Amino acid sequence: MKVLIVCGDGINCEVETAEAFQEAGFQTQIRHLNDLIAERFDQSRLAAEFSVVALPGGFSFGDDLQSGKILALKISHGLGWDLNRFAKDGGWVLGVCNGFQALIRLGVFGRDLSIMHNASGKFLNTWVELKREGDRCLWLKGIQGLPVPIRHGEGRIVLKEGITARDLIASGTACLTYQTDPNGSAGRIAGLTDETGRILGLMPHPEAFIRAVNHPTWTRDLDPASPGLGLQIFKNAFEQMKTGKFA
Amino acid sequence: MSPTYTRIEVSLKPGLDDSTASGFLKKIEMALPGIRKKIRSARTMDVFWAKLPLKPSSEVLAEIFQDPVLQDLNFGLKPVALPFEGVGIEKKFRPGVTDNVGKTALEAFQIVLGRSLPDAQVASGAVLWLEPEANQNLLDSDLDQVARQVFCNPLIEAHRVLKTAGTDSATRFDPAQVQKDFPEVRLEGMDVSKAVSKIRLEGLTDSQLERLSRESLWAMTLPEMQAIRTHFQALGRDPTDVEMEVLAQTWSEHCKHKIFAAEIEYQSSDPNDFPGASEIPSQVDGLFKQTILGTTKQISRPWLLSVFDDNSGILAFDEKDAFCIKVETHNSPSALDPYGGALTGIVGVNRDILGSGLGAKPIFNTNVFCVADPDYSKELPERLLHPRRILDGIRKGVEHGGNKSGIPTVNGALFFDDRYIGKPLVYCGTGGWMPRQSAGRNCELKEVEPGDRIAMVGGRIGKDGIHGATFSSLALDEGAPATAVQLGDPITQKRAADFILEARELGLYRAITDNGAGGLSSSVGEMARISSGAKMDVSRALTKYPGLKPFELVVSESQERMTLAVDPKRWDAFLELAARRGVEVSDVGTFTDSGKFEIFYGKTLVADLDLKFLHKGNPRLKLQARWKGISAQTGAKGEEASTAQLGQTLRTLLSRNTIASKEWLIRQYDHEVQARSVLKPLQQGEIGHAGSDRNTPNDAGVIQPKKDSKKGIVVGCGLNPRLSDLDAYWMAISSVDEAVRNVIAAGAEFGTEDSVIALLDNFCWPDPVSREDFCADLVRACYGLKEAALALQAPLVSGKDSMKNDYRGKLAGKDVHIAVPPTLLMTAVARVADVTKVLSADFKKPGDRVYRLGPAGENSVSLLGSEWARLHETRGKPLGPVLRPDWKQARALYSWLATNSKSNFRRHLRSLHDLSDGGLLVALSEGLFAGRLGLKILADAFPKTDLACFGEGLHGFIASIDGQTSASDLQAMQAEWKNLGIQFTEIGQVTAEPELVFGKEKLATTQDLARAFRKEGYWE
């Protein structure tokens, strides 16, 4: 089970993302976007060679014009990937932070929503408690709540007029919400999934909570030798793929 | 084919709130309250000017620039209504200033159109639309003030006024108008024969030589100018302007550290001096050699892989890996353009790491700012920016520099003193990581063979940053050139960094260094020393625009560039990988063994410098230093204060800018990217509530760099310029001790031969050449530093000095000189033996016992140079003793607390926090915040005096011990302390009731203290 982790152009969480997948049991390959384009690594090669595609966090193209925007243009024009198709064919997709923003710009979660500057207008690094919504997203099996760090300036989900956060939660598209309101996101939405449940995009960084010592209060109340809860997301994908149980 | 010009405007849909505009309104409120009253609301809009070979279709423009859920797009076809009638201020970069957003927009056109567009260009700008209050009129002069003081930096940005109504909304889209508005550098074509000039030094008088140096911005002294004249007399020719520029840059204080190499005559008449200080010789043969290098040589450890030879100090982490660290300053540029200056500072020190040894990966950043009071309300001297604006700009610069590069900012400090109004100090540090062996070579080595190609990698050369090295060696005066300002581009650099680390692992190059101050002149000139020569043709360097003169190509400090030596056999593979990574390479020449630095422009030889003269030919500086002894009155200060007074003073101290919570700043930096974080800048008691009052500041940052090793790296700092006003010797001892205590508190190793712990020194001084007292401060600081580093067996591994932190200008028409207080930043970096043994600074549980460890009793603390003394204007009154270090106790205590401690009782520790700014009660209060706990202080733990409660001292810690610890273990632990000569005081017990109680009396509730510490609403 191989994971393709895309890097280049200002993506910067590729190493820890690869380590998280490895810790869960996956084989990983970090590939530069330019190499993929030069090799014409199109949809059929992607589906043939990899079970998972991950777009890690970072600041692709410096967040200029809009976060994730130019990365999305480069993926769609340079590679022609249709990630919804990839998921329907059994593939898994993870987009974290800037990778999530790129998935939104690609239209993976439809065209009725977008993402913009935090309501405060400021970048924010803090830990938040997440709550799972619905049970469609396969990455989140068995997870109810999850403490994770957020590190972003553009994490506010905005919905097109006439759409409400409640609709998205009811439909199962919004699969994670914040317990508090760090960025003004509609309905406190933190993560989204697709129809298959195999695509997960989220602003917080599960790959940054692989070890207990990453947690901000570990010196108070955690066993420092224990694994971090963020690992569960990666293990979920691995276990389900191993047993072939696509719920 | 002539290009087409298009103006593109992007605005948020009217229903969405515009947080950028709200941010500007807040800043207008703070800077120009009178004008803010006239403004009802504001909106922002992005503007682009595109110069393309063909007219872009509406579809292409929409795909690139518009998110239909969020934005409206306007390129002149049909007008887009604003939510109000008002006026706008439009800003754009001046020609030649780095425009990162414009560059990205151009890449977007290339991606969408599917081809490269070599002659195309996109410029970016913005409009701030302002809606006046009913019956209010925003005058052009109001808009001009908003533009200059809030919205733009006139040094790098041009602005103009736009109206929403009227005719200009249509005409601004007219292609002819867009072409006129396009910020393009237009330089005359260059005739090489005229582009290089000879500089005639022959026959000039001394004052003419000095004037020539000053007017050319060379910052060279008369003896230096004379040495150059003598050198060229012997050669029988005049130097070229290129040669003069290369010499000026190489000999600049910034690059050559002439003050640290100077012969100094030191006089002291202080009978009560520190024993160590009274041994300072009257003739100092180079401060660097005697104190800094001398200290490291004396300590000498096998894990010191490379010190002072390279761009950073390189230390072994274990058998397989090494880490390195460097701290830089970027003061003068940050005074002119705080955002650009700080951004360039951080990406610049990142390049130092990238250019260390064979190249290292940046794994953490640190930053320390010294600025004037953000509430400064006196008149500002000419050309200076308000401190609030400075702080806002440098904060944003470090945020963008660190966050966008994917490097966590793990540690820092903020210090306030109004003397930083003339020059703010911006310290930027970076740690790096490298394997000890890469492609079969030792990673800390630099080798260059004659015949190796010289590759300039990354950004292109422009006029930006010309004379940066010499400029920073001048006091800031009214003639400072605008070209001294540069803007960094983190993404271009990130691409180059990724490419370099990949090329390193493939063994595609032989040596690397960064292009910082002095540009190619410095990077190639330095590397040429390894092979004994270099020959380069600067006409082959890629430029941002045509028309640069040879000397500009040589000394420009345009950012994001690295210089590499590439084996000709690997050249093709090197270029091929660079092309695949979208990184530009200029092939500018070859390294030789000719003993010369030869520079060509095409076929014309424009500089032919003897390497030995270039690097060793500058005459040695001679300086005078005179120390007159401590000026303050010393003695006891011991009157009993009432509980109410103590509580009041405590709250006031907690809300002092230097002590108060920096959460507003820390959370705007990514301090966890790379997912190695173990100890964060703030210790939280619970998660999910940013901006809650449950934060205790930690003493240092800890990361775990290898996932399969429990070892960690800890970094912390010490800074105490308040003591410089009394005695820089004491100040230096205090700064070293504080830096070391900070990393000990957070888990450093200490006390054994293989304990990896090291120091970095960063001096920011007022000009010691012109003043004997500043020079004496420098001498004393260096020797104080030496005493402390030797005592703690912490070698110095890297450093930097900035010696002209003076402002000379006019205030209300009169000449003024503002000198910064002599400021020494000590950074300590150490290995952590086991990250699971790291302690945070917060108290953990009710019942835990709190101890003060370290020197106790009389003469252990003083109010001299304390925050308390700053708070109370107490000139002339005795405030306490001058403190003497107790190194023996310090070593015993730090060894006992370290993560490689031999003691069996360290495991009972629950928290550890150093005693520093604000003294004992401040440190105790900070420990309460995260857990929202209380503390009951024993009635006789210490006297209720200002001296005991708020005095500051050396070597002290606050530790809490698990309340469940058995009585026999407690006894044995205390006996162990006694045996080791460690003094301790039992302070009291942690309580569940959230209040601070002294004996039977309540000083304050934890919530009140936390509120004071947070200073809600004050910061931006």
Interface residues (C-beta under 8 A of the other chain):
Chain A: C7 G8 D9 G10 N12 C13 V15 E16 E19 A20 H32 N34 D35 A38 G57 G58 F59 F61 G62 D63 D64 L65 Q66 K69 I70 L73 K74 H77 G78 R105 R111 D112 L113 S114 M116 H117 N118 A119 S120 G121 K122 F123 L124 N125 T126 W127 V128 E129 P147 P149 R151 V158 L159 K160 E161 Y178 Q179 T180 P182 H205 E207 A208 I210 R211 V213 N214 P216 T217 T219 R220 P224 A225
Chain B: L12 G15 L16 D17 S19 T20 S22 G23 E63 I64 F65 D67 P68 V69 L70 N100 V101 K103 T104 A105 E107 A108 I111 V112 G114 E399 N403 K404 S405 G406 D489 P490 I491 K494 R495 D498 R580 R581 G582 I666 R667 Q668 Y669 D670 H671 E672 V673 Q674 A675 R676 S677 V678 L679 K680 L682 Q683 Q684 G685 E686 I687 G688 H689 A690 Q704 K707 V835 T836 V838 L839 S840 D842 K844 S911 A930 G931
